[in-house]
Amino acid sequence: MDDFAAALTKLWPHGDQHITGLVSGLIAAAPAIFPKYGIDGNQTIAHAMAQFSHECAAGLEMVENMNYSAAGLQRTWPTRFGADRANRYAHNPQMIADSVYGGRMGNAPPPSHDGWNFRGRGLSQVTGREGYDKLAQATGLDLTNQPDLVNDPGHALECGVADFIICKCLDPAKADNVKEVTHRLNGGYIGLAERIAWLRRWKQELGI
């Protein structure tokens, strides 16, 4: 795993900026976690890490930023936020998360705070109570009651890789099909060009 350690250190130069020890935690976990989940070669590692690099901005955005302006709310969720509502919710991250994620993805609707508690986190930006519950079942971690464990340096790689497997990304990764990997992890093709660029970087650093 020396090549992985060198690649991660180079490609995630600010990975510890918000979570101390994140990069070293990923490096320490890699020898056990990648084979545990069937990621058994540099190509599949490159695909997983390319997706993670985009999803969490190389470690800089391990928690989804819900701090939207009124204009941002209207642009991102035009059917949910008219001008008056957008002005009332602007720059209130918890209210925004509860509103846009409540009643979806296994979350209870407001006044429950499921939308906030289960907002996007981790390498794969798992979102929603349902997503956290599936990840908890796969990893054995109590993510339902302690969702921040997804970002713990000692568990972050396993959570990201397990979510990659849950989303059925392994087969297209083995087939070197970045578009299909993106679709399965993202549910669409958001950021596809950036994911392709990340894959190119990871392949280069891993000698592919």
N, C-alpha and C positions, 0 to 999 in steps of 0.2 A: 504493500500500500504506500510505498515511498513516493511513487509517481502521483498518487492522489493527494497526498499531503503537500507536495510541492505545488501541484496545480491549484489546490484550494487556497493556499497561502498567497499565490500570485494573483489569482483571479478575484479573490475576496479580500483585498487589502485593508478594507475598513469593516470587516465582518464582525469585529468585537466592539464596534463603537457604541452600540446600544445594549448588547448583552455580553457582559464580560465572560471571556472564556468560550465563546460560541465556536470559533474556528478550531481551537484545540479539542473541544468536546466532539466535534464532528470527526476530526482526524482520529481520535482515540476510539470512537465507536465503529468506524468504518470496517475494520477487519472482521468483526463479528456480524455486523448488521447487514452488509451487502450480501454475503452468502446465505444468511438466514432467510432472506426474502427472495432468493433466486437471482439476484443481480450478480452475475458470475463472470463478467468480463468488462474490459474498459469501454466497449461500445455502449453497453447498457448503463454503466456508471455515467458516461458522458451524457446520455439522454436524460437520465434522472437529474443530474446536477445542472444541466442546461435549463430544464424546466424550473427547478428550484431557484436558480440564479435569477431568472426573470420574475418569478412569483414573489420572492422576498427581497428583490433588489440586492442580491449578493450579501444578504444578512442585515441590510440597513432598514428593511421594513418588515420586521417579524410580526408586527401587529397592524391590522388594517387601520388606516387613518380615516376616521369618520368625521373629521373636522372640516365640513364643507361650508362655503359661503352660500348666500342665497342664490346667487347666479349659478354656482356649482351644483346645487341641489336641483335647480330647474333644468340644467343641462344634462345631468346624470339620470334623473328620474322625472322626466317631464310630465308623465301621467299622474304622479303622486304629489307633486309640489307646484301649486299655483303660486303667484307672487306673494300673497298674504301668508300662506302657510310656510313658504320658503323663508320669509323674513322672521317668522316666529321660531323656526327650528335652526336657523343658521348658527354655526359655531357652537352647537350643543351636541357633541358627539354621541352621548348616550341616548338622547331623545331621537336622534337621526337613526341610529342603529336599531333601536327598538321599533321604530316606525317602518323602516324599509325591510327589515328581516323578521319582524314579529309575524307569527302566523304562517311562516314558510319554513321549509327545510327542517321540519320537526320542531320548530320553535313555537312556544305558546304565544298568543298575541298579547299586545300591551293590555293591561299594565304590567304583565310579566316583563322581566329584563332579559329574557332569553336572547333577544336580538343583539343586545350589547354583550352579554356574557359569552355568546358563541359566535362573535364576529371573527373575521379571518385572522388566522394565526399560523405561524410556523413556516417551514420551508415550502410547503405546498399551499399555504393559505387555506387550510380546512375551514369551512364555514357552516354554521347551523348545528343545532343539537343533534340532528340525525348523523351528520358527518363526524362529530366528536364521538357519538356513541359507537359508530362502526369502528372508528380508530381505537377506542378504548377496548373493544372486543378483540381486535387484532393484536394489540400490544400488551394487554393486561394492566394498563395504567388507568387510574381513576380520573379520566379526563372530564367526565360529566360534572364532578364536584370540584376538580382542580384543573380547569382548562388551560391555565398558564403553564402546566407541565409540558405542553406542546413546544414551548420555547426554551425549556430547560436545556442547557448545553449537554447534559448527560442523556437526554431523551430525544432531542430535536431530530437527529438523523433517523432514528427508528420511526418516529412519527411521520416524517416526510416520506421515507421509503415505503412504510406500510400503506400510506395513502396512495402512493404511486401504484402499488399492487392492487389495492381495493378498486381503484379506477380502471383496472385492466390495461395498464400502460406497458406491461412487460413485453408482450408479444410484438406490438408495433415497434418497440424500442429495439428488440432483437432483429426486426426486419429493416431497421434504420429508417423508419417512416415517421419523421418528426411531425408532420401535419396530423397524422392520426394520434400520436402521443398527445399532442396539444389538445386535440378535440376531446379526448377521453379525460384528461386532467382538468381542462378549463371548461368543458361543456360547449365550447365554440372555438374560435380561432383568434381571440384577442391577443395581440402582441406576437403574432406568429413570426414576423420578420425579426423581432428581437430575440425570440427563442431560437430561431435558426442561427442567428449570429452567435449566440451563446454556445450552441452546439458546436459550431465551427471552432470556437476558442477552446472548448473543453477537449475536443478531439485532438487539436493541435498539441495541447499540453500533455495529453495522455498518450501521445505518439501514435495516433490512429491516422 
